[in-house]
Amino acid sequence: MTFEMHRRTFLSATASAFAALAASGCSTVQRRSTVGYGPLVADPAGLMDLPAGFTYRVISQLGDTMSDGFTVPDAADGMGCFDLGGGKIALVRNHELMPGKDGGGVMGPAFDTTGRSLIPLPGGTTTIVLDARTLQVEKQYRSLAGTIRNCAGGTTPWGSWLTCEEAPFKADGRVANQDHGWTFEVPARTPGLVDPVPLKAMGRFNHEAACVDRATGYIYQTEDRADGLLYRFIPDVPGQLAKGGKLQALALTDGVRDTRNWDGITVAPQSWRGVKWIDLADVEAPADDLRNRGAAAGAALFARGEGIWMGDGEAYFTCTNGGNAKLGQIYRLDMRGERGSGGKLQLFFESTSADQFNYGDNLTVANWGDLIVCEDQYTDDVTNHLRGITPEGIAYPLALLRQQTELAGACFSPDGRTLFVNAYSPAKTLAITGPWI
């Protein structure tokens, strides 16, 4: 199949899929007339406070025995939800586990080509299959292992989860027999473990999250470092990432190179700036210097880029400790111009108070247009919220996690009626329902 034929097939299938979602009520067709849902009500169980009318249930947690005989591992992080058809949905959930941690029994001793024992690599994903109507768990199983510190990722229109290693580890003959710091692909429909095949053309760096522009198949990736970049991957064949492609980094056309606002307001909130893209070479980066080379060529710096999610022709991404108060920023990348004139970037939101927004991490776009953002703050005695942010940039509390850990992996069911979210450790996956719109 030629590139153009595959592109047409990819775009046609994508359009059909999202038309079906729109028909089921998952498109942005309705806006809330008020900000937020009112005050949070204390949870008698002491786990999660929610507004009146909302409820949660724990559908999976650390230590649960899964269908494959393994147990649910800890460190539940980024997550995506998929429509499997036939009244079934699937959650593919990251586990941000370092070498040697308990992987729920899935990882025994690993060996290199000479037979030397290596420390097991328990990072990866689990998949939960649910009844879409009742949210009853029908099966759950380990779907990826042999990777390191799988932090966040992103869903694809062709039905897979991109899981990203926040771990540019070098092969050392003890922890790993190959370099790490890659993106991997996990099909939502494949039962059992898939091979951990790194998508090396997408770059080796301290990955965080990814999202796909449905109109082009381009993939945007964040980097969780104080001087991280925003990357764009242009696949040679849309939807077939293993066939390679070109990696680029975002730069601003006005020459501004630091978006963090740490030393004064370099980028004003709500302001728009033109975008251009810088080609990157040697993207497998054995020296872990991809961001340094990109910055030297003019790429813009971001403060700990974390969650990224596609909206309607635009992507939103968090910068966890960006901003003059170092409490977090959210940037908005308009994709539509990139298909012609280069696109534009807006500092959509910058927190000025911990009560407003404190260290945003994973995020998703609700079907009525608000952002739902997970807080990731580990200061003593600080508990984390789910925050909503309206299209006008007004933040409001949506939930408060009473467990002393971060929230992660927020994503809606295909019909928009259920918000799934993870409590990181001890790992719990919650399903939140209520009067969303």
N, C-alpha and C positions, 0 to 999 in steps of 0.2 A: 504494500500500500504506500502510495506517495505521501509526502509530508502534508500536502494540501488536502488530499483525500482524507487522511487521518484527522486533520484539523477540523474538516467539515463534519466528520462523523462524531468527533469529540464534542463540538459545539452543539450539534443537533441533539445528541444524547443528553447533554447538560441542560439545554433549553427545555427539553421534554421533562426531565426530572424536576426542574424547578417550577415548571408550569403545573405539574402534579402537586407539588408542595403548596403552591399558591392556591390551587383549587381546594386543598384540604385546610386552608386557613393559616398557613405558615408564613405568608408574605407580609410585608409591612403595609397593611391595609387599614389599620385603625390606630389612632393615637389616644392616649389617656388625656382626659381633660384636666386632671389635677396632678400635682407633683407628689409622688410617693403614695403610700398606702396607710399613713397614720402611724401612731406610736407603736413600738414593739411591746409585745405582751410576754411577760416572764414565762418560761417553759417550766412546768412542774417537774419534768424529768431532768432539768438542768443541762440540756444539751444545746438547743438552739431556740432563741427568742424570735418570734415572727409577728407580723401585724395581725390584728383580729381578722378571722376568716381564713387564715392560712394554716396548713398543717404539714408535717413532714413524716416520713417513715424512713428507717434505716433498712436499705435493701441488701447491703453487703458490708462486711466488716472484717478486720484483721482476725485471722485464725479460723474463719468459716471454712469448712471442707467443701471443695469445689467438685464439679462433676468428673474431673480427671484424676481425683484422688489427692491432688495437692491442696494446700490451704492458701487463703488470701494473704498475700504479703503486705508489708507495711509501706509507708511513704507514698500514699495515693496522691498523685499530682494531676497533670493535665488529662483531659478526657473529651471524647467526642461521641455524639449520638447518631445512629444510622437507622433508617427505615429498611427493614429486611423484607417487607411485603408480607402478606398473609396474616396481618395483625401482630407481627413481631417487630421489636426494635432491639438494637444492640448498643451497649456502651463499651467502647474500647478505652481502657484506663491505664495510664502510666503509673509505674512504680519507680521512684527516684532512689534506687538502691545502689550503694557503693560496693566495690568488691569485698567479698567476705561476709556481707550481711545475709540474714536469713531470707531466702527467696521462697519460703513456703514449701520447701522440699523439692522444688523443680530442678535445682542445679546441684548435681553431684560434683565430684572432683573433675576438673578439666585438665587436659594434657596438650602440650605442644607437639610439634612434629617429631621431636626426639624422645617423646615419652615422659618428659619432666612434668611433674604435677604443677598446675597453676592455681591461683586463688580463684574460686568460682565467681562468675559474673552474674549476679541475680537480677540486675536491672532489666526492665522490659515492660510488658503489658499483660493485663488480664482482660478478658472479654466477658461481659454479662449479657445474656439474652433474656428479654422480658416480654411478657404479654403486654401489648401496647395499651390495652384498655384497663386491665386490673393492676398492672405493674408487678405482677407475680414473677419472681425469678424462675425461669425454666431450666437454665443451665448457666454455669460460669466455668471458665477454664483459662489456663495460662496460654497466651497467644504469641508471646515473644520473650526470649531469655537470651543470655549471653552478651548483653550490652551493659552500659555503665550510666548510672544517674540519669535516667530518662525523665526529663523535667516536664516540658510541655510538648506541644505539637500542633496538629491541625487536621481537620477533615478535608477530604477531596471530593469533588463531584462524582468521581467514578467509584466511590464506595470503599475507600481505605482511610486509614489513620496514619499520618506522618508523625512518628515518634522521634524526638530529638535528644541526643546525648549532650548534657551540659558537663562535658568531661573530656577535654582534649588530652587524654592520657597517651603517653608514648609506650610502644611495645618495649617491655623490659625483661621478658623471659620468666617473669614471676607472676605479675598481675595479669598481663595480657601478652598474647603472641602476635598481636597486630595493633596498630595505632587505633585510637578511638577519638570521638568527637564528631560523629556523623549523624545524618538523618537516615531512618529506616522506614519501610512501608509495611503496614499490617492490614491486609484485607479484612473487612468487617465480617465477611461471610465464611471465611476459611476456618473450619474447626481445628482446634489444636495448635501446636507450635509451628510457626513459620520460621524459615531460616533467616538468621540475622545478616542480611546482605546490605552493606553500607552503600548509600547513594553518594559516591565520592565526588561527583561533579557538582553537587550542591554545596560543597565546601566543608573544610574541617576547621571548626572553631568552637567556642563555648555556646553551643546552640541553646535556644530557649523554645521558641514557638514558630509556627508556620501557618500560612493561609494561602488559598488558591484564588486567583482571579478567574472566575468562571468563563469570562468572555475570551480570554487568551490562553489559559492554562499556565500563566506565569505564577511563580510561587515566591512569596515574600517571607523572609526569615529574620527573627530578632536574635540579638546576642546579649547575654546577661553578663555584661562587664561594665565597669564605670566609664570606660571609653569605647563602648561597643558601637557597631555600625548597624544599618539596616540593609539587608541584602535582597536582591532580586535574582531568581533563577529562571532563565528562559530555556525550557526543554527543547531539545531537537525535535521530539515528537510529543505533542501535548498528551498528557495522560500516561506516557510510558517513560517514567523518570530514569529508569536504569539505562536508557539509551543515550544519556548524557545531555549536555547543553552548556549554556554560558552563564557564568556568575558575575553579578555586578553589585556595586554599592551605591547608595543614594548620596547625592551631593546637592547643595542648594545653589541656584543660579546667581544669587546675589553675593556669593562668596562667604557667607557665614558658615563657620566650620564647627561651632560648639552650640548645641541646642539645649544644654543642660540648665542654663540660667543660674548656675551656682555663684558666679561672681558678678551679679547684676543681671538685669533683664536684657539678654541678647535677642531672644525671640519673645515678642509680646503675645500674651494669651489672645486667642481668637484671630490672630493675624495669619495671612496666607503667604506662602513663598513658593516660587517656582522651583521645579525639580529637574535634575538631570541625572544620568546614570553612568558610572565609571566602570569600564571593564576591568576584571581582576584576572591575573595570571597565577599559575602555580597554586590552584585552589585547594589542593590536598595539604598544603602548608605544613610540612614536617616540622618546621620551627615554631608553629603556632603563632605566626606573625601576620596573618591575613588582615586583621584590623589595622595594624601599624602601617602596612603597605597601602591599604586603602586610604587611611587618613593622610598619608604623605602625598597621595595623588589628589587630595581635595575632598574626600568623603566627609560627611557630617558625623559628629560624635553624638551619641545618645547615652543617657545615664541608666544603665541596666535595663535595656530593652527586654521585656518579658512577654506577656500575653499579646496575641494579635488575632483579629477576627474580621472576616469579611462582612460588610454590610451590603447596601445596594450600590455597587459600583465604587465602593471606597472601603478602605481598611482602617481599623482603629488599633493602636497598640500602646501599651503602658510602658512608662519609664519609671521604675519603682522608686528611686530616690532622686528623681529629677526635680527641678524647680528651685526657686530662690529659698524656700523653706525646707527643701530636700524631703518633701513629703509625698511627692509623686506627680507625674504628668501623664496626660493621654494625648497622643498625636493622632491626626487624621490624615490619611493619604488618599487623595482623590485619584482613582485609577483611570477615570474616563479620559482625562487629558493625556495620559501616558500612551494611549493608543494612537495619539497624533502628535501633540505639541510638547509632551514631556511630563505633564501632570503638575500637581501642586500639593503642598504640605501645610497643614494648619496645626498650631498648638491649640487643641480643642479645649483642654482643661488643665489647670495647674492648681494644686491644693495649697491653701495658705493657712490651714488649721488642721490639726490631727482629728478634731471632731467632725471635720468636713470629709476628709479622705486621707488615709494613712497607709502608704506603701501598697499601692495597687499592683496586682500580679496578673493572674489569668483573668480574662474577660470574655464576654459574649455579647452579641447584639440581639435584643429582644424583638419579637415580631411587631411590636408597636413603636419601635424606634429608639427606646432607651438602651443605654449600656448597662450591663450587670457586671460588676467588678469584684473580684476576690481580694481581700486584704491579706497581707503577708508580713505582719509586724511581730517581732519576737522580743520586744522590750518587756522587761519584767512587769507583771500585773496589767499588761495591755492585752485585751481580747480583740479578735478580728471580726469585722463586719463583711457582709455582702452589701455593696453600695450600688444604688441605682444612680444613673446620671442621664438627665433628659437631653434631647437634642439642642436645647438652649444652654446646656452646660450647668445645670443646677443639680447638685448632689443630694441624695437622701438615703437614710438607712433602710435597708430591706430585710436584713437578718443580722443577728449577733450570735456568734458561736461561743458557747460557754467553755468549751474544751480549749485548753491552752495550746493551740497549734494554728497553723495557717489554713485558710480556705483555698480550694483549688478546683480546677476542672469544671467550672460552671458551664452548662450547656442545656438547651431546651430539647424536649422531645419534638419529633417532626410536626406534631399538631399544635405545638406551642402551649400545651396545657400543663406540662410538668417541667420544672427546673431541677436538673440533677446537679449535685455539687459534692465535692469530697472534703472531709476533714482529714488532714494530712497524716497525723500520727497521734494515737493509734488509729489506723486507717478505718474510715467509715465512708460509705457512699450513701447520700441522702436523696430522696425524691420529695420535692416541695410542690404542693398543689394549692390552688386558691383562686380568687377572683382577679386574674391577671389583667384582663381588659373588660 
